């Protein structure tokens, strides 16, 4: 960033408009900003900060007392700063809020809102970027890469503040660095770790509580079961043995004890199961005897009923079989009957058609194969003739259209012939007109050259005329300039004489000034005497001339000389312009040149008119040429169209003659084609009816004979001698259903008997009868049932206790396994919590963090180390390679470390506390620290290179040699084009740096004076 110019008005102590041109100051590299205390040196720096960020630096941020109390009532407070950031040039104008005069406002004033304007120099002009107060600061701050506080530390180096920083305690130094470097991200990391640690602590405690609860549940369930089912003596022995066991061993002991109970109850359940099986087998045996003997009685009843009903079923089966055979051939009888009926109907239709054909066409149609072939040929012959006649009839309908087309073709031929004749005559006329025009002057290039030549001559005379007029005007101006130079030369001579006279008088008064400085006992500066009996005395009315009067008059002389130089430069500029104008006018007078200009104007007009006429003639010729080409193409097309029309007439005439001959041939002896088509259609229809009737009759006769023969064959195959036998075998539906039901009942009885005899119960019954057994009685059955119920109850009771023991054992195993799974799942989480706790302790400055630094402090310590390295580069130059700054992270008791600074003295090779430095040494270290901090802030914030820097107070504490070294370091700072402003009121600095801006304090407000001289040797 480089500041070019700053303009201040009604701002701070400055009442009027004050301007500082930093580009002029940059020529010397170093400049001094001096002035008495309270004059307004810091206000200049405040104005720069306010222009960029819209607020004052430091503790004056919220101050509203920005407008100067010395300014006139209506003067607007304003700061205008022109600067370059990177390769972009900006102008920012800001006006703070102020109370402007008003006729209607309260107390005759009203508040004028703060205003801002930001412009950028683009393409040779200023372009408006923003007028919003906040947006202007955001744009410039974003381009600079620094906020306001960082900017004041980087560009405006407050050496006094860094002296405090140099001597500060670690905590205070950390607070200052925290304001300069943004460590909010690292503080957020610390907070995030604390929040995560708190959350993970709660989660871990919940996991551990869950594991403990699971262990207690397992222990409670196991002890409750064992208390109920173990013997008291055994329980006391096991509990005594389980004392002092681990959780795993304790739960394993519970499992063993539950397993013992389970085995005991399993043996009891197995014994009850055996008794139950015996009782169940006795009941099953009794149930089997009851079932078997009941089946034997049922089988005996079914056999007797079957023997009684079977003969009637056999007779019914024979009748149903004959009915089924009759049904299988019924379709052949029906087909034979239908074919005979169709044969008779087609024979009657054929007789009718034969009679009609005889009457209408005088044709005898016989019922024979030969007649069928003949009538088929007649049908085909009539259809062929009918097709030819219909085609001719269609062609006859199109003859009229063909005749119309022929007539139209003849008319088109005649019209085309007429058009071609007219086109040919018109084309010949156009060609003749073109030849006449081409015989005239058509050289357009020569005409244009004549116009250009006349125009060039006119422009040359116009230029000479303008220069002649300027020459005459400048001749009067240079005379006035000569008079002004002569008059100013006299003023300069008079002023120089007055200055010489004043200096002569001052020299003459040297004795008086020496006499005024004499004191008794003090040696005289001229003779060395300590007594002064007769010192020089001035007249009572004489005034002593002091250096200030001489300087004022000398300044007036310089001012008059500057005016003379300006007037001389103006005269030389007029003379140069006069010489150029005279040479350009070439000695011609204004009247002669005006006459030549009128002549050239007439020549240009004539040449332009001739050129326009030639252009018009060429346009006519070109238009005729285009028209001839167009008409020639049209004439050629007409010739083509005429040939096509003649060919069309010829072709259409031939087609019409050919058609008439064909129609006459087809019509033959008939009066018209319509009549012939009607006759042919009637004959074709008659022969077609005869053909179809004869064909259907022959096919029906053959089908009837085949169906009758098929009926005879199928009936015989079914076992029926004749039709009467077939009809006798056919049953009505009611009889058929009754016989089938009788057969079905007989079949079911036989099947039931066979099923019973094949069953295992029937075979078991035969065995029991052979063994002499019989069906059991009611008393025997009741006794067996009672024994089964008692055995079942005993088994269920034993089984219940066994299942409870097994379930308890399984639940115990499942619970222990679940606990193991929970421990495995919780283990990594608990371990992660322990690692997180250790890391959080380190970040917080505890645990294994031996330096006891938080993360934010660690980052600031790294920044401080960078600042120390950057500061050392300059401190070595200032101290003649004696001193260097070093970051100290050693522990200080139980407090956290990392914010220490020490100074290494290369003369002794030992580190010193910063508080042991002298005043001058402290200034050098503080200045180096400020410069180093500015470099580090710029590096980490991504800021642009700062080409304009200000260094505040502190030079008065340096001796001459040290000041030389500090100035050498500052000289290195301005390498690369930097401009360094030193803020100081030390008198020796004024002698060393004559390129300065002085702030003059008066009771009417401060003002800025600019003085630029050659930089004193460093």
Secondary structure, 3 states (H helix, E strand, C coil): CEEEEEEEECECCECCCEEEEHHHHHCCCEEEEEECCCCCHHHHHHHHHHHHHCCCCHHHCCCCCCECCCCCCCCCCEEEEEEEECCEEEEEEEECCEEEECCCCHHHEEEECCEEEEEEEECCEEEEEECCHHHHHHHHHHHHCCCHHHHHHHCEECHHHHHHHHHCCHHHHHHHHHHHCCCHHHHHHHHHHHHHHHHHHHHHHHHHHHHHHHHHHHHHHHHHHHHHHCCHHHHHHHHHHHCCCCHHHHHHHHHHHHHHHHHHHHHHHHHHHHHHHHHHHHHHHHHHHHHHHHHHHHHHHHHHHHHHHHHHHHHHHHHHHHHHHHHHHHHHHHHHHHHHHHHHHHHHHHHHHHHHHHHHHCCCCCCCHHHHHHHHHHHHHHHHHHHHHHHHHHHHHHHHHHHHHHHHHHHHHHHHHHHHHHHHHHHHHHHHHHHHHHCCCCCHHHHHHHHHHHHHHHHHHHHHHHHHHHHHHHHHHHHHHHHHHHHHHHHHHHHHHHHHHHHHHHHHCHHHHHHHHCCCCCCCCCCCCCCCCCCCCCCCCCCCCCHHHHHHHHHHHHHHHHHHHHHHHHHHHHHHHHHHHHHHHCCCCHHHHHHHHHHHHHHHHHHHHHHHHHHHHHHHHHHHHHHHHHHHHHHHHHHHHHHHHHHHHHHHHHHHHHHHHHHHHHHCCCCCHHHHHHHHHHHHHHHHHHHHHHHHHHHHHHHHHHHHHHHHHHHHHCCCCCHHHHHHHCCCHHHHHHHHHHHHHHHHHHHHHHHHHHCHHHHHHHHHHHHCCCCCCHHHHHHHHHHHHHHHHHHHHHHHHHHHHHHHHHHHHHHHHHHHHHHHHHHHHHHHHHHHHHHHHHHHCCCCCCCCCCHHHHHHHHHHHHHHHHHHHHHHHHCCCCEEEEEECCCECCECCCCEEEEEECCCCEEEEHHHCCHHHHHHHHHHHHHHHHHHHHHHHCCCCCCEEEEECCHHHCCHHHHHHHHHHHHHHCCCCCEEEEECCCHHHHHHCCCEEEEECCCCCEEEEEECCCCCCC
